[in-house]
């Protein structure tokens, strides 16, 4: 039986933010959410989150996850924080305790720790600069004997390069026993979780520090600079994962991944592409420079030209978008659709082969197969209070600079004359236009500036 306790009560004052530290984003989602996702992959019987400052925000962020919450009303240290969750946990359960600001840790690393037969096992790493970390102290035989927090360490102890990550595991009943004996006689005046190591050693219990192979996994963040460091590591890891899956990144260091991205083979991402939320790119998709793709699915062979913003879009066949197009939520594109430059689409379905090649707005509409919307076409979908639907039939041709005032239907193979304002249904296979007769005034004089 394994239960996980995540310590998420810290205020994170150095972040200078209205949000708790654990909710600061890395890779497009809060650090805490990365951690709960990793913890859940271990198959624990329960995940407990200890909250404090900003607890309501933390609980709201985890509202869709089956977490149990404990409150640390006073900031009295990590030992005191862990103690708040223990009453909810089976005494015989093995309890894995994690800091809430460790978004990069991998499940395999935690599994390796849980494989330790020691009665108390902790994750350590070798730090290039150990300043601020608790030092892992070992005796002459190499056995762990204590952890000394940086502020309480002697000069000799501060020279130790092996440091505590804050990830530690033991039986719940043992945690309860040890924490009852931990004191606050230290530089911080706090109850340190790490003091349990010396108590376990004194009790003759087996203690092991498992040295992590990748120290970057165990990094946390106390300020914006450290948060940026975590972001850089996350991005590097995400880019490498995409390239390993067969994705070409033309300028890898400029591509940003801020969510969960699935790509087929031979996808090409140009410079300065940003992928956010849930994104699925089919085989052979090409994303041009400067595009933002958010919560969208693009079918194999689709192409985004440079500087498009695509959100909540689904294509069911290869299509072409842009450059400089904006596709908003609810847009669906079938095979052969072309959305050109400076076109905005919202909650509209384009059937196979339909086109809106330039300078148009199409909202709340159904566009039939092979329909062609000329430059400047607008579906006037909003009457100031409600949205209305426009239906455009297959093979319809909408002349340039036309306004279709919804609700309205354009029949199959209908032609709308350029410059028309259409407020009534246009019949199929006919020319419909609303235009005043052209006149030329021979003796008209152009106004001139007064001298």
Secondary structure, 3 states (H helix, E strand, C coil): CEEEEEEECCCCHHHCCCCCHHHCEECCEEHHHHHHHHHHCCCCCEEEEEECCCHHHHHHHCCCCCEEEEECCCCCCHHHHHHHHHCCCCCCCEEEEEECCCCCCCHHHHHHHHCCCCCEEEEEEECCCCCCCCEEEECCCCCEEEEECHHHCCHHHHCCCEEEEEEEEEEHHHHHHHHHHCCCCCCCCCCCCCHHHHHHHHCCCCEEEEECCCHHHHCCCCCHHHHHHHHHHHHHHHHHHHHHCCCEECCHHHCEEEEEEEECCCCEECCCCEEEEEEEECCCCEECCCCEEECCEECCCCEECCCCEEECEEECCCCEECCCCEECCCEEECCCCEEEECCEEEEEEECCCCEEEECCEEEEEEECCCCEECCCCEEECECCCCECCEEECCCCEECCCCEEECCEEECCCCEECCCCEECCCECCCCEECCCCCCCCCCCCCCCCCCC
